[in-house]
Amino acid sequence: MRLLTLIGAALGAGLTVWLLYRVGLDHVLALLGSAGWGLLLLVGVHLMQMLLSGAGWRVVAGRADKPSVAAFVMLRWVREAVGNLLPVAQVGGEFVAVRLLARRRMSLVAAAACTVCDLTVELVTQILFTLIGLVTILALLGPSRVTDAVVSGLGVACVAAFAFVAVQWLGVVGRMERVLGRLARRFNWPGIAEIGGLDQAITGLYRAPRAMALAFCAHLAAWLLGTVEIWIALRVLGHPAGLAEALVIESLSQAIKVAGFMVPASLGVLEGGFVVIGTLFGLSPPLSIALALLRRLREIAFGLPALAAWQWLEAGSAPRHRAPDRRPCGRPS
């Protein structure tokens, strides 16, 4: 897996360099220079997205002894920065988040369960967000090759999401636990017992419909706020656009980013996607790449402090060894 990630990173970096060469680096840099202090506005919008996502994650956790909203927002910040800036596949941040939650006031089982459920809600809301973008582009431009590709991608995403949820509901996780438990006893593997009860914990979280509905609304609102970020970015780059166009660009670019999950930070994949989507709305290739790079700059400005915070959290919070909590997780307090 690590080899595939490194290969993906190399290919992505090569694609980015090729795109910059083709469209003209000087032109792209001139556009970025015109953005000025607009980057701060993008950071501000993304901060609101982070607050919504962190709050939704805490609601999903559904436990009275869970960390505060501020703690979940900080861990969401770290979780995103790891996926965006480090040479790991895009799920690397979730493993870091589970580890840090388990070092605080939650058992490893509860931390893993709420993170899996939060990922599920985020995936479902992203599919809905992409569907909204598809309906919008059909209303604006009608059918095209891009919309055909989006429909195909949505079909695959829906099947993947259904399978992801089904695995959690049909007891597959429980069967995996039992297999791992037998292997642990046979080969004397330490630590495996700590994940016992994960299936029960996940199911318990899904049995809190109010919490799931609140988390769904929080994540969907966070996705929709990304539209404002694109709208502002286009304006500071000197290309005013409507919110409808910004919604399409944001929804489809996020879908492309997920499709390139094996490439660290979707390097090159995201830039190429912006070029393809941008042509639908009259954006020149240099402008589309400048838009993608402005997003990258925001990720760096937002992510570097998060990586420092991660190291501080790792150093400052000693692991707390707790027996796995096998009770079903209740509704949020």
C-alpha positions in Angstrom: 0.0 0.0 0.0 2.8 2.4 0.8 4.4 1.7 -2.5 1.2 2.4 -4.4 0.9 5.7 -2.4 4.4 6.7 -3.3 3.7 5.9 -7.0 0.5 7.9 -6.9 2.4 10.8 -5.4 5.0 10.7 -8.1 2.5 10.5 -10.9 0.4 13.3 -9.3 3.4 15.6 -9.0 4.4 14.9 -12.6 0.9 15.7 -13.8 1.0 19.0 -11.9 4.3 20.0 -13.3 3.1 19.1 -16.8 0.0 21.2 -16.4 1.9 24.2 -15.2 4.3 23.9 -18.1 1.5 23.6 -20.6 -0.5 26.6 -19.4 2.4 28.8 -18.5 3.7 29.1 -15.0 4.2 32.9 -15.3 0.5 33.4 -16.1 -0.6 31.3 -13.2 1.7 33.1 -10.8 0.4 36.5 -12.0 -3.1 35.4 -11.3 -2.2 34.2 -7.8 -0.5 37.4 -7.1 -3.7 39.3 -7.9 -5.5 37.4 -5.1 -3.8 39.4 -2.4 -5.4 39.1 1.0 -8.3 37.1 -0.5 -6.6 34.0 0.9 -7.6 35.1 4.4 -11.2 35.2 3.3 -10.9 31.6 2.1 -9.4 30.6 5.5 -12.3 32.2 7.3 -14.9 30.4 5.2 -13.1 27.1 5.7 -12.9 27.7 9.5 -16.8 27.8 9.5 -16.8 24.5 7.5 -14.4 23.0 10.1 -16.7 24.1 13.0 -19.7 22.5 11.3 -17.9 19.2 10.5 -16.4 19.0 14.0 -19.8 19.6 15.6 -21.4 17.0 13.4 -18.7 14.5 14.4 -19.3 15.2 18.1 -23.0 14.7 17.7 -22.4 11.3 16.0 -20.2 10.2 19.0 -23.4 10.1 21.1 -21.8 9.7 24.6 -22.1 11.7 27.7 -18.3 11.5 28.5 -17.1 12.5 25.1 -14.6 15.4 24.6 -15.9 18.9 24.0 -16.9 20.5 20.7 -13.6 22.4 20.7 -11.7 19.1 21.0 -13.6 17.5 18.1 -13.0 20.6 15.9 -9.3 20.5 16.7 -9.1 16.8 15.8 -11.1 17.5 12.6 -8.5 20.1 11.8 -5.7 17.6 12.4 -7.5 14.9 10.5 -7.9 17.0 7.4 -4.4 18.4 7.5 -2.9 14.9 7.6 -4.9 13.9 4.5 -4.1 17.1 2.6 -0.4 17.6 3.4 1.2 14.3 4.2 2.2 11.6 1.7 -0.5 9.3 2.8 -3.8 8.1 1.2 -6.7 10.4 2.1 -7.9 8.1 4.9 -4.7 8.5 6.9 -6.1 11.4 8.9 -8.9 9.2 10.2 -6.4 6.8 11.8 -4.7 9.7 13.5 -8.0 11.0 14.8 -9.0 7.7 16.3 -5.6 7.5 18.0 -5.9 11.0 19.5 -9.5 10.4 20.6 -8.5 7.2 22.3 -5.8 9.3 24.2 -8.5 11.5 25.6 -11.8 10.6 27.2 -12.9 7.8 24.9 -12.2 4.2 24.7 -10.6 2.9 21.4 -13.8 1.2 20.5 -15.9 4.4 21.0 -13.4 6.5 19.1 -13.3 4.1 16.1 -17.0 3.7 16.1 -17.9 7.4 16.0 -15.2 8.1 13.3 -16.5 5.3 11.1 -20.1 6.6 11.5 -18.9 10.2 10.8 -17.2 9.1 7.7 -20.3 7.4 6.6 -22.5 10.5 7.1 -19.9 12.6 5.3 -19.8 10.2 2.4 -23.6 10.2 2.0 -23.8 14.0 2.3 -21.1 14.4 -0.3 -23.0 12.2 -2.7 -26.1 14.4 -2.2 -23.9 17.5 -2.7 -22.6 16.1 -6.0 -26.1 15.3 -7.0 -27.1 18.9 -6.4 -24.2 20.0 -8.5 -25.3 17.7 -11.3 -28.8 19.0 -11.3 -27.4 22.6 -11.3 -25.1 21.9 -14.3 -27.9 20.3 -16.2 -30.1 23.3 -15.6 -27.3 25.7 -16.7 -25.7 23.8 -19.6 -27.7 20.7 -20.4 -26.2 17.2 -20.9 -22.6 16.9 -21.9 -19.7 14.4 -21.6 -18.9 15.8 -18.2 -22.5 15.3 -16.9 -22.4 11.7 -18.3 -19.2 11.1 -16.5 -20.7 12.5 -13.3 -23.7 10.3 -13.6 -21.5 7.2 -14.0 -19.3 8.3 -11.0 -22.4 8.9 -8.9 -23.7 5.4 -9.7 -20.4 3.9 -8.5 -20.3 6.2 -5.4 -23.8 5.2 -4.5 -23.0 1.5 -4.8 -19.8 2.1 -2.7 -21.7 4.0 0.0 -24.4 1.3 0.1 -21.8 -1.4 0.5 -20.0 0.7 3.2 -23.2 1.0 5.2 -24.3 -2.6 4.6 -21.0 -3.8 5.9 -21.7 -2.0 9.2 -25.3 -3.0 9.5 -25.1 -6.7 8.4 -22.6 -7.7 11.1 -19.5 -8.0 8.9 -17.5 -6.0 11.4 -18.6 -8.3 14.2 -17.5 -11.4 12.2 -14.1 -9.7 11.6 -13.8 -9.1 15.3 -14.4 -12.7 16.1 -11.8 -13.9 13.5 -9.3 -11.4 14.8 -10.0 -12.5 18.3 -9.4 -16.2 17.5 -6.1 -15.2 15.7 -5.1 -13.1 18.7 -5.6 -16.0 21.1 -3.8 -18.4 18.8 -0.7 -16.2 18.1 -0.8 -14.2 21.4 -1.3 -10.8 19.7 -1.5 -8.0 22.2 -4.0 -5.1 21.8 -6.5 -6.9 19.6 -9.0 -7.3 22.5 -9.3 -3.5 22.6 -11.4 -3.5 19.5 -13.9 -6.0 20.9 -17.4 -4.6 20.7 -16.8 -2.3 17.7 -19.7 -3.7 15.8 -22.1 -3.2 18.7 -20.9 0.3 19.2 -21.4 1.3 15.6 -24.9 -0.2 15.5 -25.7 1.7 18.7 -24.7 5.0 17.2 -26.9 4.4 14.2 -29.9 3.8 16.5 -29.9 7.5 17.5 -31.9 9.0 14.5 -31.9 12.5 15.9 -28.1 12.5 16.2 -27.7 11.2 12.7 -30.1 13.8 11.3 -28.2 16.6 13.1 -24.9 15.3 11.8 -26.3 15.0 8.3 -27.4 18.6 8.3 -24.1 19.8 9.7 -22.0 18.0 7.1 -24.3 19.0 4.2 -24.1 22.7 5.3 -20.3 22.3 5.4 -20.2 21.0 1.8 -22.5 23.9 0.7 -20.2 26.5 2.4 -17.5 25.3 0.0 -19.5 27.0 -2.7 -18.9 30.3 -1.0 -15.2 29.6 -0.9 -15.0 29.0 -4.7 -17.2 32.1 -5.3 -14.8 34.2 -3.3 -11.7 32.7 -4.9 -13.0 33.4 -8.4 -13.7 37.0 -7.5 -10.3 37.6 -6.0 -8.7 36.1 -9.2 -10.6 38.6 -11.3 -13.3 36.3 -12.7 -16.7 37.1 -11.0 -19.0 34.1 -11.2 -22.5 33.3 -9.8 -23.1 31.0 -6.9 -24.6 28.4 -9.2 -21.4 28.1 -11.2 -19.4 28.0 -8.0 -21.6 25.2 -6.6 -21.0 23.1 -9.7 -17.2 23.7 -9.6 -17.0 22.9 -5.9 -19.2 19.8 -6.0 -17.5 18.2 -9.0 -14.0 19.1 -7.8 -14.7 17.5 -4.5 -16.0 14.4 -6.2 -12.8 14.3 -8.4 -10.7 14.6 -5.2 -12.4 11.6 -3.7 -12.0 9.6 -6.9 -8.2 10.2 -6.7 -8.1 9.0 -3.1 -5.0 6.8 -3.7 -3.0 9.9 -4.8 -1.8 11.8 -1.7 -3.8 15.1 -1.5 -5.1 14.3 -5.0 -2.0 16.0 -6.3 -2.4 16.7 -10.1 -5.8 15.0 -10.1 -7.5 18.1 -8.5 -5.7 20.5 -10.8 -6.7 18.6 -13.9 -10.2 18.3 -12.7 -10.4 22.1 -12.3 -9.2 22.6 -15.8 -11.9 20.2 -17.2 -14.7 21.7 -15.1 -13.5 25.3 -15.7 -13.8 25.0 -19.5 -17.6 24.5 -19.1 -17.9 28.0 -17.7 -15.4 29.8 -19.8 -12.5 29.7 -17.4 -9.1 29.6 -19.1 -6.7 26.8 -18.2 -4.3 29.2 -16.4 -7.3 30.6 -14.4 -8.5 27.1 -13.5 -5.1 26.0 -12.3 -4.7 29.3 -10.3 -8.0 28.5 -8.7 -6.8 25.0 -7.8 -3.5 26.4 -6.4 -5.3 29.0 -4.4 -7.2 26.1 -2.8 -3.8 24.4 -2.2 -2.4 27.6 -0.6 -5.4 27.7 1.7 -4.9 24.0 2.6 -1.2 24.8 3.5 -2.0 27.9 5.4 -4.7 26.0 7.4 -2.8 22.7 7.6 0.7 23.5 8.7 -0.4 24.8 12.1 -2.6 21.7 12.4 0.3 19.4 11.9 2.2 21.3 14.6 -0.9 20.9 16.9 -0.9 17.2 16.1 2.6 16.8 17.4 1.7 18.9 20.5 -1.3 16.6 21.2 0.8 13.5 20.7 3.4 14.7 23.1 1.1 16.2 25.7 -1.5 13.5 26.0 -0.3 10.2 27.4 -2.4 7.2 26.4 -5.0 6.2 28.9 -5.5 2.4 29.1 -9.2 1.7 29.5 -11.1 -1.4 29.2 -13.1 -1.5 26.0 -16.6 -0.2 26.5 -19.0 -2.8 25.2 -22.2 -1.0 26.0 -24.2 0.3 23.1 -23.5 4.0 22.6 -26.6 6.0 23.5 -28.1 9.2 22.3 -26.0 12.4 22.6 -26.5 14.3 25.8 
